């Protein structure tokens, strides 16, 4: 019976059956240091089966690794290298913490060619944009606070800032002065000249996409569970808060609702917890990497909702500690405005609320995937378990006061999606309870 290592490969774990040759160890260790830290485990194959390393070579391997890693990396990296016995096998583990003096790189290759990052279970060479981001992190500079040199401070719509300030303070008038704009990191100064920041443009410009064309949300509703035939779509643009509102409405309008009628009152429930949709969407908008020129993508299938956000998890956050309440803010200015505008209630609670809401509703657990420079959140859709007559009787009762009913009447009256209405009408027609009249937009139904 083989022994298995408890963890698989991830953004913080790399498994190798033997001691890697060439620069592979350096690339992996540097990738860990530039991101969240991690452990390179030697003596475990890619199926997690423990094979061990030769004990008679351990002393030489340990001496070689310490010297090689320290001398080959810039800035120098001092790893924690130790052995672990599992049954009859010995594992060799090289563990490093996330570095503060980023970027780390292979000295002989230089920064441009020798910088590596850990993206999910893969170690990749960093592109120039990622190297710049690592340098910003080492200086404690948030990308959203960086100046947009091509724009001027007039690119910020002060009327929008004033609306935000009024909602925040509940005062009758709050003028967006230079000091306030600076305090919120909406403008910044370099060499005695003022510029709008990335956050200033994304949050309060009349045309954010003029400066950041890819900083939007692409929403699509697809047919089936895996097809690419789009039934509907919407490009969510404008400011980040406008994007949130548009995308949230699109998702809700694309989902089914269950309802019961009791004492002449209709109680309805969306098939997915609204708070789960809200938290996933807020996380995608507030914590995405805006240095990457790519949109957020929302894909709605019959059995799930996928929310695709550019960038990996920031700071110490990873797949294994999503519900620990750890807070690390990538975009400090954007997060501050969203929090004071009432979109975010408690920092660090987003994923906690997501998983809690699904658990309370008894639904299949959401899935979070960290890939190569992207995060994908998958929200399973509830398979509605309604009594067959709950919808049909409500539809038939509408004929007590109407001779004919259109699909649009049912959408408005019952709050159902057009797809659900279509299925109900088709079933009632096949059962001989309704007859269809007309075609196309003029179609209506009459009770038999």
Secondary structure, 3 states (H helix, E strand, C coil): CCCECCCCCECCEEEECCCCCCCHHHHHHHHHHHCCCEEEEECECCCCEECCCCHHHHHHHHHHHHHHHHHHEECCCCCEEEEEEECCEEEEEEEECCCCCCCCEECCCHHHHHEEEEECCEEEECCHHHHHHHHHHHCCCCHHHCECCCCCHHHECHHHHHHHHHHHHCCCCCCCCHHHHHHCCCEEEECCEEEEEHHHHHHHECCHHHHCCCCCEEEEEECCCCCCCEEEEEEECCCHHHHHHHHHHHHHHCCCEEEEEECCEEEEEECCCHHHHHHHHHHHHHHCCCCCCCCEEEEECCCEEEEEEECCCCCCCCHHHCCCCCCCCCCHHHHHHHHHCCCCCCCCCHHHHHHHHHHHCCCCCCEEEECCCEEEEEEECCCCCCCCHHHHHHHHHHHHCCCEECHHHHHHHHCCCHHHHHHHHHHHHHCCCEEEECCHHHCEEEEC
